[in-house]
Amino acid sequence: MELKRLLTKKMVGILLFLLMLMAYFVQIGIDQYKSTVDNKEIFLDFEAKKVEQYINYNQYGTYGFRIFFMPSPLSVFFSNSSSISELTSIVDAGERLNIYNSFKGKALFSEKLGGFKDFSGIMLLLGSLMFLYCGYEALIHKDYLRFTGNLVGFRRLFLSIIISRFFFLVIFFAGGVGIAFIQLKLNHITLSRSEYNLLGFYVLNTVLLSLFFLAIGTIAGSFKSRFSGFVLLIISWFLSVLLIPGLVSRLISQKADNITPEYTLELRKLKTLMEFEKRAFEKYGPTDTKNISEVRELIESYWRNELRKIQDLEKKLVMEVRKNIRRFQVFSIHFPTTFYLSVNNEISSKGYNSFNSYYDYIRRLKEKFVRFYLDRRYYTDTTPDSLTKIESFLKKNENVFIASSGLPGNFWGGCSVTLAYIFVLWIISYVRFKKNLFL
């Protein structure tokens, strides 16, 4: 009976449109991912050829190399829902550690989460409307419900209607995911076992979200006035999908103002370097490679002292960024839609956790490169103006960072909060359902 009520021509048309839209945005995500893969190969070839052009290690240390950010294949489902897009960093032997697009400070949090032009975004923007409508339409026919409830019992009727509609929505969503898998297969994109598991967590989170909106829809449908119920639907959708996520994003962005600005960090590091230069000049005067023992003493002093201070400044920034990430994830679990966005952000492999890993990776690589440069420049190539066969620092594509999909640390806590919302809303829905049938 519920299938007959649901599968009208209008509803079938809406479902087919949504499936086509979901498939369209998955294909866009696939095209973006394949483009990134192609760009990675071009990037590796260019970086290798660039090293071949250097004539001494002084040039290598000055220009350095770039590090490419490679997202997970799961990013095809979240191509516009993550906090970062493309990342490239430059590592050299100086004090700089630059990331482009620049996300090193508060800019990381000024990016807009909740883009709707991808698979997960469509599920939130339009899927939520469908869930609301299915719940609303289930309880608006009071005479039908009153008659049927007298035959089978009101509790059984309520549970039967809700469970049948819920399974219908789950089957619809599974169909969308199934089409996406076919698209991945046709485009020769393979997911690992862990990525399949993480996609399962995304499905779980989406199912919880659908129950949340379905419950709100049934509460709206229980109103005696259809107009009042419809107004509640619109207000609930606006608050849940647009306003509350926007407020959380705005709040976190304001908190990020306390993070040390990138230019301030660069100035502090430059000051540290200039203090070293001044100390070296005062102690030794003008030095060159003819007095190699003094130069080696200088660079080892720099390695032990100034470089450590520069690294400590970077670590301080990392701690500030991580503090704001934890704040965002804690705020996000307090409402189902913000939690949905937070989970998607991390599963996409282009979220805050991946940025942390990327930042740690380039900091460690920079430390190794500085040591490599000092050894080659001052212990091997002691005449910087001479022609030298340059040995590449990078081994086995070390300048490509392979990002991993993951979950926010408070995933199960967020699921529990969402379940609490769902439980309360369904209690309210059932109480209103019985009350309004006897008015």
C-alpha positions in Angstrom: 0.0 0.0 0.0 2.8 2.4 0.8 4.5 1.6 -2.5 1.3 2.5 -4.3 1.1 5.8 -2.4 4.7 6.7 -3.0 5.4 5.6 -6.5 3.2 8.1 -8.3 4.3 9.4 -11.7 5.5 12.6 -10.1 7.5 10.8 -7.4 9.1 8.4 -10.0 10.1 11.4 -12.1 11.7 13.1 -9.1 13.6 9.9 -8.2 14.9 9.4 -11.7 16.0 13.1 -11.9 17.9 12.7 -8.6 19.6 9.5 -9.7 20.7 11.2 -12.9 21.9 14.2 -11.0 23.9 12.0 -8.6 25.4 10.1 -11.5 26.3 13.4 -13.2 28.2 14.7 -10.2 29.9 11.4 -9.6 31.2 11.6 -13.2 32.4 15.1 -12.6 34.3 13.9 -9.6 35.7 11.0 -11.6 36.9 13.4 -14.3 38.6 15.6 -11.7 40.3 12.7 -10.1 41.6 11.3 -13.4 42.8 14.8 -14.3 44.7 14.9 -11.0 46.3 11.5 -11.8 47.4 12.8 -15.2 48.8 16.0 -13.6 50.7 13.9 -11.1 52.6 12.2 -13.9 53.4 15.5 -15.7 54.5 16.9 -12.3 56.9 14.1 -11.6 58.4 14.3 -15.1 58.9 18.1 -14.7 60.5 17.9 -11.3 62.9 15.2 -12.4 64.0 17.3 -15.4 64.3 20.4 -13.3 67.0 18.7 -11.1 68.9 17.8 -14.2 69.2 21.5 -15.1 71.0 22.5 -11.9 74.8 22.8 -12.1 75.6 22.8 -8.4 73.9 22.1 -5.0 73.7 25.8 -4.2 71.1 26.2 -6.9 69.3 23.0 -5.8 69.1 24.3 -2.2 67.8 27.7 -3.4 65.1 26.5 -5.7 64.2 23.2 -4.0 61.4 21.0 -5.1 57.6 20.8 -5.0 55.4 18.3 -3.3 52.1 17.2 -5.0 49.0 16.4 -3.0 47.2 13.3 -4.4 43.7 12.6 -3.0 42.0 9.3 -2.5 39.7 7.8 -5.1 36.9 8.3 -2.6 37.2 12.0 -3.4 35.0 11.5 -6.5 31.9 11.4 -4.1 33.0 14.6 -2.3 34.7 16.7 -5.0 33.1 20.0 -3.8 32.5 19.2 -0.1 36.0 19.2 1.3 37.9 22.0 3.1 40.8 22.0 0.6 41.1 21.6 -3.1 44.5 21.2 -4.8 47.7 21.6 -2.8 51.3 22.0 -3.8 54.1 23.0 -1.5 57.6 24.2 -2.1 60.5 22.8 -0.1 63.9 24.5 -0.2 67.0 24.8 2.1 66.0 28.2 3.4 63.5 29.2 6.1 60.4 29.1 3.9 57.8 26.3 3.8 55.2 27.4 1.4 51.9 25.7 0.6 49.9 26.6 -2.5 47.0 27.2 -2.4 48.0 28.8 0.9 46.2 26.9 3.7 48.9 27.2 6.4 47.0 29.5 8.8 43.4 30.7 9.2 42.9 30.5 5.4 42.4 26.7 6.0 39.2 27.5 7.9 37.9 30.3 5.6 37.1 27.8 2.9 33.4 27.1 2.6 32.4 23.7 3.6 29.1 22.3 2.3 29.4 22.7 -1.4 26.4 21.0 -3.0 27.8 20.3 -6.5 28.8 16.7 -5.8 27.2 13.3 -4.9 27.2 13.9 -1.1 26.1 17.5 -1.5 23.1 16.5 -3.6 22.1 14.0 -0.9 22.1 16.8 1.6 20.5 19.6 -0.5 17.9 17.6 -2.5 17.9 14.3 -0.7 16.9 16.1 2.5 13.9 17.6 0.7 12.8 14.2 -0.5 13.1 12.7 3.0 11.1 15.6 4.4 8.4 15.2 1.8 8.2 11.4 2.3 7.6 11.9 6.0 5.2 14.8 5.5 3.1 13.0 2.9 2.9 9.8 5.1 0.8 11.5 7.8 -1.3 14.2 6.0 -4.2 11.9 5.0 -5.9 11.8 8.4 -9.2 10.0 7.4 -7.2 7.2 5.7 -4.9 6.8 8.8 -7.8 6.9 11.2 -9.7 4.2 9.3 -6.6 2.0 8.9 -5.5 2.5 12.5 -8.9 1.2 13.8 -8.3 -2.0 11.8 -4.7 -2.8 12.6 -3.8 -0.7 15.6 -2.3 2.8 15.6 1.1 1.8 16.9 1.4 -1.0 14.2 0.2 1.4 11.6 2.7 4.1 12.5 5.6 1.7 12.6 4.6 0.0 9.3 4.3 3.3 7.5 7.6 4.7 8.8 9.6 1.5 8.3 8.3 0.9 4.8 9.2 4.5 3.7 12.6 4.3 5.4 13.4 1.1 3.5 12.2 2.6 0.3 14.6 5.6 0.8 17.5 3.2 1.7 16.9 1.2 -1.5 16.8 4.5 -3.5 20.1 5.6 -2.0 21.6 2.1 -2.5 20.6 2.5 -6.2 22.5 5.7 -6.4 25.6 4.2 -4.8 25.3 1.2 -7.1 25.3 3.4 -10.2 28.3 5.2 -8.9 30.2 1.9 -8.5 29.4 1.1 -12.1 30.8 4.4 -13.1 34.0 3.8 -11.1 34.4 0.4 -12.8 33.9 1.8 -16.3 36.5 4.5 -15.6 39.0 1.9 -14.2 39.1 3.4 -10.7 39.6 0.9 -7.9 38.9 1.3 -4.2 40.8 -0.5 -1.5 39.2 -2.5 1.2 39.7 0.3 3.7 38.1 2.8 1.3 35.1 0.5 0.9 34.8 0.4 4.7 34.9 4.2 4.9 32.2 4.4 2.2 30.2 2.1 4.4 30.5 4.7 7.2 29.4 7.4 4.9 26.3 5.3 4.0 25.6 4.8 7.7 25.8 8.5 8.3 23.5 9.2 5.4 21.0 6.7 6.7 21.0 8.4 10.0 20.5 11.8 8.3 17.6 10.4 6.3 15.9 9.2 9.5 16.4 12.6 11.0 14.7 14.4 8.1 12.0 11.7 7.8 11.1 12.3 11.4 10.8 16.0 10.9 8.6 15.4 7.9 6.2 13.2 9.9 6.0 15.9 12.6 5.0 18.4 9.9 2.6 16.0 8.4 0.9 15.5 11.7 -0.3 19.1 11.8 -4.0 19.6 11.4 -3.3 22.5 9.0 -1.4 21.4 5.9 -0.1 25.0 5.4 1.4 25.0 8.9 3.1 21.7 8.3 4.5 22.9 5.0 5.8 26.0 6.6 7.5 23.9 9.3 9.1 21.8 6.5 10.6 24.8 4.8 11.9 26.4 8.0 13.4 23.1 9.2 15.1 22.5 5.8 16.5 26.1 5.8 17.8 25.9 9.3 19.3 22.4 9.0 20.8 22.6 5.5 21.8 26.3 5.2 21.7 28.3 8.4 23.2 26.1 11.1 26.1 24.7 9.0 26.8 28.3 7.9 26.9 29.5 11.5 29.3 26.8 12.6 31.6 27.5 9.6 31.5 31.2 10.4 32.2 30.6 14.1 35.2 28.4 13.3 36.5 31.0 10.8 36.3 33.7 13.5 38.2 31.5 16.0 40.8 30.9 13.3 41.7 34.6 13.6 43.7 33.7 16.6 46.0 31.6 14.5 49.4 33.2 13.8 49.2 34.8 10.4 51.4 33.3 7.8 53.3 36.5 7.0 54.0 36.9 10.8 55.4 33.4 10.9 57.6 34.0 7.9 58.9 37.2 9.4 59.8 35.5 12.7 61.6 32.8 10.8 63.5 35.3 8.7 64.4 37.2 11.8 65.9 34.0 13.2 67.9 33.5 10.1 69.2 37.0 10.0 70.3 36.7 13.7 72.3 33.7 12.6 73.8 35.7 9.7 74.7 38.6 12.1 76.3 36.3 14.6 78.3 34.5 12.0 79.6 37.8 10.6 80.5 39.1 14.0 82.4 36.0 14.9 84.1 35.2 11.6 83.7 38.2 9.4 83.2 37.6 5.7 83.5 33.8 5.0 83.8 31.8 1.9 84.5 28.2 1.0 88.2 28.8 1.0 88.1 28.6 4.8 86.0 25.4 4.7 86.5 24.5 8.4 84.9 27.8 9.6 82.1 27.4 7.1 81.4 23.9 8.3 81.4 25.0 11.9 78.9 27.7 11.0 76.5 25.4 9.2 76.5 22.8 12.0 75.7 25.6 14.4 72.8 26.6 12.2 71.6 23.0 12.0 71.7 22.6 15.8 70.2 26.0 16.8 68.6 28.3 14.2 67.0 25.5 12.2 65.5 24.0 15.3 64.0 27.4 16.3 62.5 27.7 12.8 61.0 24.2 13.1 59.6 25.1 16.6 57.8 28.1 15.0 56.2 25.7 12.4 55.2 23.3 15.2 53.6 26.1 17.1 51.5 26.9 14.1 50.6 23.2 13.7 49.3 23.1 17.3 47.2 26.2 16.7 45.7 24.8 13.6 45.0 21.4 15.2 43.3 23.1 18.2 40.9 24.8 15.8 40.3 21.5 13.9 39.3 19.9 17.2 37.0 22.8 18.0 35.3 22.4 14.6 34.8 18.7 15.0 33.4 19.1 18.5 31.0 21.8 17.4 30.0 19.7 14.4 28.7 16.7 16.4 26.0 18.7 18.0 23.7 18.7 14.9 23.1 16.0 12.3 23.8 18.1 9.2 27.0 19.7 10.5 28.2 16.2 11.6 27.4 14.9 8.1 29.5 17.6 6.6 32.4 17.0 9.0 32.4 13.3 8.2 32.3 13.9 4.5 35.2 16.3 4.8 37.5 13.6 6.3 36.3 10.7 4.1 37.0 12.8 1.0 40.7 12.6 2.0 40.9 16.4 1.5 39.8 17.3 5.0 41.6 18.7 8.0 43.1 15.4 9.1 44.7 15.0 5.7 46.1 18.5 5.8 47.7 17.8 9.2 49.3 14.7 7.7 50.5 16.6 4.6 51.9 19.4 6.7 53.8 16.9 9.0 55.1 15.1 5.9 56.6 18.2 4.2 58.1 19.4 7.5 59.9 16.1 7.9 60.9 16.1 4.3 62.3 19.6 4.6 64.4 18.7 7.6 65.9 15.8 5.6 66.5 18.0 2.6 68.3 20.6 4.6 70.6 18.0 6.0 71.1 16.6 2.4 71.9 20.0 1.1 74.3 20.9 3.8 76.2 17.6 3.4 76.4 17.9 -0.4 77.1 21.6 -0.4 79.7 21.9 2.3 81.2 18.4 2.6 81.1 17.2 -1.1 80.6 20.1 -3.5 82.8 22.7 -1.7 83.2 24.9 -4.8 79.6 26.1 -5.5 80.5 27.7 -8.9 81.9 24.5 -10.4 79.9 22.1 -12.5 78.7 19.2 -10.5 76.6 16.1 -11.3 73.6 16.7 -9.0 72.2 13.8 -7.1 68.4 14.0 -6.6 67.3 14.1 -3.0 64.0 12.4 -3.8 63.6 8.7 -4.0 60.6 6.7 -5.2 58.2 9.6 -5.8 58.7 11.1 -2.4 57.4 14.4 -3.7 53.9 13.0 -4.1 51.9 12.8 -0.9 49.2 10.1 -1.1 46.3 11.3 1.0 44.2 8.8 2.9 40.5 8.9 3.7 39.5 8.8 7.3 37.0 9.7 9.9 36.9 12.5 12.5 38.0 11.3 15.9 34.6 11.8 17.4 32.7 9.8 14.7 30.9 7.5 17.1 30.1 10.3 19.5 28.5 12.2 16.6 26.5 9.1 15.6 25.2 8.9 19.2 24.1 12.5 19.2 22.3 12.1 15.9 20.6 9.0 17.2 19.5 11.0 20.2 17.9 13.6 17.9 16.2 10.9 15.9 14.8 9.2 19.0 13.4 12.4 20.4 11.9 13.4 17.1 10.2 10.0 16.5 8.7 10.2 20.0 7.3 13.6 19.3 6.0 12.3 15.9 4.2 9.3 17.4 2.6 11.4 20.1 1.4 13.9 17.6 0.2 11.2 15.3 -2.1 9.6 17.9 -3.2 13.0 19.2 -4.2 14.5 15.9 -6.1 11.4 14.7 -8.6 11.8 17.6 -9.1 15.5 17.4 
